[in-house]
């Protein structure tokens, strides 16, 4: 998800001024989705490339996820037995994180 992103991931949570100052809080970080198409990106003024610009189609996206997972296996940061699971999870375009269609 980091090597072939669909969103910008942050390591912090934003809070309104005066809300929880100095108090411990969960810091899982929010995500900011990329625009699905170049038209949407231009309308919203988002400077980040759209999903449409980043990936040719869903097959390209899954191939990039697989390549990243294979690199993690080679670096011994992912078990080889988890390679298929990581790739198939990315290929599940019915998952909530996929708010757009790739050809």
C-alpha positions in Angstrom: 0.0 0.0 0.0 3.0 2.3 0.4 4.8 1.3 -2.8 1.6 1.5 -4.9 -0.6 3.9 -3.0 -4.2 4.9 -3.4 -4.0 7.6 -0.8 -1.6 9.8 1.0 -1.0 8.2 4.5 0.0 10.4 7.4 1.5 9.5 10.8 -0.5 12.1 12.7 -4.1 12.9 13.5 -5.4 16.5 13.2 -7.5 17.9 16.1 -9.5 21.1 16.5 -7.7 23.7 18.7 -8.4 23.1 22.4 -9.3 19.5 21.9 -7.2 17.1 24.0 -4.2 19.3 24.4 -1.5 17.3 26.1 -3.8 14.2 26.4 -2.7 10.8 24.9 -4.6 10.0 21.8 -4.6 7.3 19.2 -2.2 8.3 16.4 -2.9 5.9 13.6 -3.0 8.7 11.1 -5.7 9.5 8.5 -5.6 8.9 4.8 -6.3 11.4 2.0 -7.5 9.6 -1.1 -6.1 10.5 -4.5 -8.5 11.8 -7.1 -9.9 8.9 -9.2 -9.5 10.7 -12.6 -7.4 13.6 -14.0 -10.7 15.6 -14.4 -11.5 15.2 -10.7 -7.9 16.2 -9.8 -8.1 19.3 -11.9 -11.5 20.3 -10.5 -10.4 19.9 -6.9 -6.9 21.4 -7.5 -5.2 18.4 -6.0 -1.5 18.6 -6.9 -1.0 14.8 -6.5 -1.3 12.6 -9.6 -4.7 10.8 -9.9 -5.2 7.1 -9.7 -5.9 7.2 -13.5 -2.5 8.8 -14.1 -0.6 6.5 -11.6 -1.9 3.1 -12.9 -2.8 2.0 -16.4 -5.5 -0.4 -15.1 -6.3 -2.7 -12.2 -3.9 -5.3 -13.6 -1.0 -2.7 -13.5 -2.0 -1.8 -9.9 -1.9 -5.5 -8.8 1.4 -6.0 -10.6 2.9 -3.1 -8.7 1.6 -4.5 -5.4 3.1 -7.9 -6.3 6.5 -6.5 -7.2 6.6 -4.6 -3.9 5.6 -7.7 -2.0 8.3 -9.8 -3.9 10.9 -7.1 -2.9 9.8 -7.4 0.7 10.2 -11.2 0.5 13.7 -10.8 -1.1 14.7 -8.4 1.8 13.3 -10.9 4.3 10.7 -8.4 5.5 7.7 -10.5 4.4 7.2 -14.2 4.6 7.1 -15.9 1.2 3.9 -17.7 2.4 2.2 -14.3 2.7 3.0 -13.2 -0.9 -0.2 -14.5 -2.4 -2.3 -13.2 0.4 -0.8 -9.7 0.0 -1.3 -9.7 -3.7 -4.9 -11.1 -3.7 -5.9 -8.5 -1.1 -4.9 -5.7 -3.5 -6.8 -7.4 -6.3 -10.1 -7.3 -4.4 -11.6 -4.2 -6.0 -14.8 -4.7 -4.0 -12.9 -3.6 -0.9 -14.1 -0.3 0.7 -10.8 1.4 0.0 -11.4 1.3 -3.8 -13.8 4.2 -4.4 -13.2 4.2 -8.2 -13.0 2.0 -11.2 -9.8 1.2 -13.1 -10.2 -0.3 -16.6 
